[in-house]
Amino acid sequence: MKKVLIDTNVALDILLRRPNYQNAKVVYLLAEKNQLDCYISASAITDIFFLSKKDLGKKNAKEALKNLLQVFKPATVTDNHIYQALNLDWNDFEDSVQYVVGKNLSVDYIVTRNIQDYSFGSIPAITPEMFIQAVAVV
């Protein structure tokens, strides 16, 4: 079974049904059917709630996040992860933290819409569309 880390933007596509919703939803459904082992870094979860609350309202954002976390497992962010991420010379610190969390989980992919943000890492970054085409059995 493939193990993946879901980036903030893909989780938001699912929760907010943004234009990239359909492909992100396929990844979600594969995880829901236990065909994927999916994680979201704990640090991203607060961002996901904050951003989704603007569109959904507090109560609905909490419910949506609870549902999402029944399928995508929260991945712990430790002090060691933060220190490792600080030592990376990446433009976006959030991406650095997510990358380090994924590396420590030994994920096969980071599923993101911004693959260029992870170009300095050793974990393949792949869009939901690319993931479906290359890896998933739909």
Helices and strands as residue ranges (DSSP letters): E 2-6, H 8-16, H 21-32, E 36-41, H 42-56, H 58-68, E 73-75, H 79-86, H 93-105, E 109-111, G 115-118, E 125-126, H 128-134
